[in-house]
């Protein structure tokens, strides 16, 4: 009987820890999905939608390319096939695979799906990205209680 009581107490004490771990995993998976979506979106823009003249860079300085739905920041040179996307900002769009719609998704849904941000900077919820060898960020821009934009700030080696 004492063994059963001890085992029950042990399981009861581990319950909240296991729940927190599961919640942290859910938040991490949401960030992984958001990061992968951003990379795919940027790659599609880079490979298909942007004219070659916009990709040329003199002296390989980082530059921004304006898009109808936001902005894409690039570094490297297109001629050397060494072009890297360093930042993507989206200020328009509906992204059903992520459950996000700019101008509609409430802040509460972001906090539920992604957890508490690493920091809040005014109207920005800043999350650490998923990179392991450098520091990158995923940022939600907020206004009037809803999502107003998404920003991916990727690090590069």
N, C-alpha and C positions, 0 to 999 in steps of 0.2 A: 504494500500500500504506500509506504514512504517513497519507493522508487517511482511509482506512478505520479505521486504528488510533486516530486522534484522534477520529473520530466515535463509535467504540465506547466509548472512555474517557469521552467527554462524556455519552453516554447512560447509562452505568453510574453516573456521578456524580450524574446527575439523578434516577435511580430512587428513592432514599429520599425526596427532596423531593416528588416526585409522589405517592408513597405516603402521606406525611404530609398532604399537601393533600387527597387523597381521603378519608383518615380524618377530617380536620377537617370536611370537607363532610358526611360521614355523621353526625357528632355534631351539627352545626348543623341538619341536616334532622330529626333526632330531637327536638331542642328545639323546632323550628318545629311539628312534629306535636303535641308535648305541649302547647305553648302554644295552638294552635288547638283541641285537644280541650278544654282547660280553659275557653276562651272559649265554646265551643259548649255545654258542660255547664252553665256558669253562666247562659248566656242561656236555655237550656231551663228551668232551675229558676226563673229570674226571670219568664219569660213564661208558664209553664204550671203549675208546681207550688206556688208560694208564694201563699197567700191575700193579698188586697189589704191586709188589716189588718196583716199582718206587714211590708208595704212602706212604710207611712206613717211619716214621720219628722218629729218636732217639731224645729224649728230646723235641719234638714238635717245633723245630726251623723252621723258614721259609726257604724254599729251592726252587730252580728252577728246572723245568723239561724241558729239551730241546725237541723241537718238530721239525718236518720237516719244518713246516711253521712259526716257531717262538719259543716262550718260555712261560711257564706257571709257575707262582710262587704260592706256597701253604704254608699254615700254619695250625697247628693242627696235629692230629693223625688220621690215617686211621682206627686204631683198635677201637677207641672210636666213630667212625662215626662223628667226629667233625672236619672234614677237610674243610678248607675254601680256596677259590681262592682269592688271594689278588691282583694279577696282571696278565695280559695277554698281550703279545706282538706278533703281527703278522707281519712278514716281507715278506710273499708271499701270493698270493691269489687274487681271483676275487670274489667280493661279490655283485652280481647284485641286490639283494633286497635292498641294501644300495646305489647302484649307485657308488660303489667304486671298483677300481682295482689298486692294488699295482703295481707301476711302470708305470702307465698310467694316472690316474686321475690327472688333473692339479690343482695347488694351487688355481686358480681362482674359480674352481668348489667347493672346500672346503669352501672358504670364502663366496661364494654365498649360499651354503646350510646350513652352520653352523654359519655364521656371523663372526664378528671379534673375534679373540681369546682373552682370558683373558690376556695372555701374550705371547710374542715370545721369545724363548730362542734359539738363533742360528738357527738351522734347525728344530726347534720344534714349532708347534702351539699348545699351551696349553689352553684347555677349562675346565672350572669348570664342574664337573659332575652334576648329577641330585639328588644326595643324599641330604636329608634335615637335618639329625642329625649329619653329619660329612662332611668332605671335601674330595671328590674324584675327579679324573681328567680323561679326555679323551685327548689323545695327538696324533697329526698327525706328523710323521717324514717326512721331505721334503728333496728332493735332485734333482738337475737339473730341478727345476720347477714342479716336480710331486710328488705324494704321494709315499713314500718309506716304510712306516710302520704305524701301528696303535697300540696304547698302551692304555689299560684300567688300571687305578690304583684305585682300590676300597678300601674304608675304611671299617673297621669292628668294631663292638662294643665289 
